[in-house]
Amino acid sequence: MNLKVGSKVFYPLHGAGWIKEEKEIEFAGEKKKYFEFELITSLLSISTPVEKIESLGIRPVLQTKEIKEKLAILSKKPAVDPKVKDFNIMLNTFKELEESAKIEDSIKIIQYCNFVKKNREKEGRLIPVSIEKQLESAIRNVVGELAIASGSSLETATASFTKITGIEAEINKD
């Protein structure tokens, strides 16, 4: 992978952003090259050793057209049964999907969370905070990548996400 300062990237568990800077940091007497990442959905910046980029699943962002094509599935299938009845196993499944760098896995999380929410609402039960947070995080990742890919604001990317999927979202930088 040929990443450099200015490259648009997706960083699993953190979201989409840019490589802001390349720097050398000395730790325990050893100097290593690091990339500093600026994230679109967070005020946080992250420094990561260049040698660990691939093992962490960091990848270039997808093209806008490809993201939109992948999101279109949510307009047809906004909710999919995760086929897991044990809530803790379901949360572990979400964690594994979230650690992936694949946009398809963020879309699966959105579908699974929507399924759980829909069933809970139908049964008159409360929606677990963990489901709401997983859903928000997955939407944030997808919208962030769409914003970075298209060179647009989070607000514009959020509106585009809602238009494509029919799913209302509100994403702010935090």
C-alpha positions in Angstrom: 0.0 0.0 0.0 1.4 3.3 -1.0 0.2 5.9 1.6 1.6 9.3 2.1 0.8 12.7 3.6 -2.6 13.7 2.3 -3.8 10.2 1.5 -7.5 9.6 2.3 -7.8 6.6 4.6 -10.2 4.5 6.7 -8.9 3.5 10.1 -10.9 0.7 11.7 -12.5 1.6 15.1 -11.7 5.3 14.4 -13.2 6.2 11.0 -12.2 8.0 7.9 -9.7 10.8 7.6 -6.4 11.9 6.1 -2.7 11.3 6.8 -1.9 14.7 8.2 1.8 14.3 8.8 4.7 11.9 8.7 7.1 12.1 11.7 9.8 10.2 13.4 9.3 9.4 17.1 12.0 7.9 19.4 10.7 5.5 22.0 12.9 3.3 24.2 16.0 4.4 22.2 14.4 3.3 18.9 13.3 5.7 16.2 10.3 4.8 14.1 8.4 6.5 11.3 4.8 7.4 12.2 1.8 8.7 10.3 -0.4 11.1 12.1 -4.1 10.8 11.1 -6.7 13.5 11.3 -10.3 12.1 11.4 -13.3 13.7 10.0 -15.8 12.6 12.7 -13.5 13.2 15.7 -11.3 16.0 17.2 -8.9 13.2 18.0 -5.7 12.7 16.0 -3.9 9.4 16.1 -0.2 8.6 15.5 0.5 5.1 14.2 3.8 3.4 13.3 4.0 3.2 9.5 5.1 -0.5 9.7 1.8 -1.4 11.4 -0.5 0.3 8.9 -1.5 -2.9 7.0 -1.8 -5.1 10.2 -4.2 -2.6 11.7 -6.4 -2.8 8.6 -5.9 0.8 7.6 -6.9 1.2 3.9 -7.5 3.9 1.3 -11.1 5.2 1.3 -13.3 3.8 -1.5 -14.5 5.9 -4.4 -17.7 7.9 -3.9 -19.6 5.9 -6.5 -18.6 2.6 -4.9 -19.7 3.7 -1.5 -23.0 4.9 -2.8 -23.5 1.6 -4.7 -22.8 -0.4 -1.5 -25.2 1.8 0.6 -28.0 1.2 -1.8 -28.6 -2.2 -0.2 -29.9 -0.3 2.9 -32.8 1.2 1.0 -33.9 -2.4 0.1 -32.9 -4.2 3.2 -32.5 -1.7 6.1 -32.9 -4.5 8.6 -31.5 -8.1 8.6 -31.8 -10.8 11.3 -28.4 -11.4 12.8 -29.6 -14.9 13.6 -28.1 -14.7 17.1 -30.3 -14.9 20.1 -27.7 -14.5 22.8 -27.1 -10.7 23.3 -23.5 -11.1 24.4 -22.7 -13.2 21.3 -24.4 -10.5 19.2 -22.2 -7.8 20.8 -19.1 -9.9 20.1 -20.2 -10.2 16.4 -20.6 -6.4 16.3 -17.1 -6.0 17.7 -15.6 -8.3 15.1 -17.4 -6.5 12.3 -16.4 -3.1 13.6 -12.7 -4.1 13.7 -12.9 -5.0 10.0 -11.9 -2.3 7.5 -14.7 -3.3 5.1 -17.6 -1.0 4.5 -19.8 -4.0 4.0 -19.3 -4.9 7.6 -20.4 -1.5 8.8 -23.5 -1.9 6.6 -24.2 -5.3 8.2 -24.0 -3.7 11.7 -26.5 -1.1 10.5 -28.8 -3.8 9.3 -28.5 -6.0 12.4 -29.0 -3.0 14.8 -32.1 -1.9 12.8 -33.5 -5.5 13.0 -33.0 -5.5 16.8 -34.5 -2.0 17.2 -37.5 -2.9 15.0 -38.2 -6.1 17.0 -37.8 -4.4 20.4 -40.1 -1.6 19.4 -42.7 -4.1 18.1 -42.5 -6.0 21.4 -42.7 -2.8 23.4 -39.3 -3.3 24.9 -36.5 -0.8 25.5 -33.7 -0.6 22.9 -30.4 -1.3 24.6 -27.9 1.6 24.7 -25.3 -0.7 23.2 -27.4 -1.2 20.1 -28.0 2.5 19.7 -24.2 3.1 20.1 -23.3 0.4 17.6 -25.7 1.8 15.1 -24.5 5.3 15.5 -20.8 4.2 15.2 -21.5 2.2 12.0 -23.4 5.1 10.4 -20.7 7.5 11.5 -18.0 5.4 9.8 -19.9 5.1 6.6 -20.9 8.8 6.5 -17.3 9.8 7.4 -15.9 7.7 4.5 -18.5 9.1 2.1 -17.5 12.7 3.2 -13.8 12.0 2.8 -14.3 10.3 -0.6 -16.5 13.0 -2.0 -14.6 15.9 -0.5 -17.8 17.1 1.2 -18.8 18.1 4.7 -20.2 15.7 7.2 -23.6 17.5 6.8 -23.6 17.0 3.1 -22.5 13.4 3.4 -25.2 12.8 6.1 -27.9 14.2 3.8 -26.6 12.0 0.9 -26.6 8.9 3.2 -30.2 9.6 4.2 -31.2 10.1 0.6 -29.6 6.9 -0.6 -30.7 4.7 2.4 -33.9 6.3 3.7 -32.3 6.1 7.2 -32.3 9.3 9.1 -28.9 10.2 10.6 -27.3 13.1 12.4 -23.5 13.0 12.5 -21.4 15.7 14.2 -17.7 15.9 14.8 -17.0 15.0 18.4 
